[in-house]
Amino acid sequence: MPKVVVYSSKLCGFCYRAKGLLSSKGVAFEEINVDMKPQVRAEMRSRAGGVNTVPQIFIDDIHVGGCDDLYALDSAGKLDPLLAAG
């Protein structure tokens, strides 16, 4: 299984949707909350190429993007191979 990291916020509906999709696939992930943590948000922004919105999802250091990007990968049949590659 690859290492999956989700940067998120407690008040973010898109974060809950993304985590729900990953959970439904049986994927264990590390959740990093950015609420009230400017240094953590800056780390996320740096890893995500300047993107400041949550969630930001990484699979084995590959920046997947946000919730819509994760669902688009799944719809295209590309998410499962990424998750199986680790």
C-alpha positions in Angstrom: 0.0 0.0 0.0 1.4 3.4 -0.8 1.6 6.2 1.7 -1.4 8.5 1.4 -1.4 11.9 3.0 -4.4 14.2 3.2 -4.1 17.8 4.4 -7.4 18.8 5.7 -9.5 21.1 7.9 -12.3 20.2 10.3 -14.9 22.4 8.7 -14.3 21.3 5.1 -17.0 19.2 3.5 -14.7 18.4 0.5 -12.2 17.0 3.0 -14.8 14.6 4.4 -15.8 13.5 0.9 -12.2 12.8 -0.1 -11.5 10.9 3.1 -14.7 9.0 2.7 -13.7 7.8 -0.8 -10.3 6.7 0.5 -11.9 4.9 3.4 -14.5 3.2 1.2 -11.5 1.7 -0.7 -9.9 0.5 2.5 -7.0 2.9 2.2 -5.2 3.9 5.4 -4.1 7.5 5.2 -2.3 10.1 7.3 -4.5 13.1 8.0 -2.7 16.4 8.6 -5.0 19.1 10.0 -4.0 22.7 8.9 -6.4 24.5 11.2 -4.7 27.3 13.1 -1.3 26.0 12.0 0.2 28.4 9.6 3.5 26.5 9.4 1.7 23.3 8.4 -0.4 25.1 5.8 2.8 26.6 4.4 4.3 23.1 4.2 1.1 21.9 2.3 1.2 24.9 0.0 4.9 24.3 -0.8 4.2 20.6 -1.5 1.1 21.4 -3.6 2.8 23.9 -5.9 1.2 27.0 -4.2 -2.3 25.7 -3.8 -3.8 26.9 -0.5 -7.2 25.1 -0.4 -7.9 21.8 1.4 -8.0 19.0 1.0 -4.6 18.4 -0.7 -3.9 14.7 -1.3 -0.6 13.0 -1.9 -0.1 9.3 -2.9 3.6 8.3 -2.4 4.6 12.0 -2.8 2.6 12.3 -6.0 0.3 15.4 -5.7 -3.1 14.1 -6.6 -4.8 17.5 -5.9 -8.1 18.1 -4.1 -11.4 16.3 -3.7 -12.6 16.8 -7.2 -9.3 15.6 -8.6 -9.4 12.5 -6.5 -13.0 11.7 -7.7 -12.0 12.4 -11.3 -9.1 9.9 -11.0 -11.5 7.4 -9.6 -14.0 7.9 -12.3 -11.3 7.6 -15.0 -10.2 4.2 -13.4 -6.8 5.7 -12.5 -7.1 5.8 -8.7 -7.1 2.1 -7.9 -3.8 1.5 -9.9 -2.2 4.4 -8.0 -3.3 3.0 -4.7 -2.1 -0.5 -5.6 1.3 0.6 -6.9 2.8 1.1 -3.4 
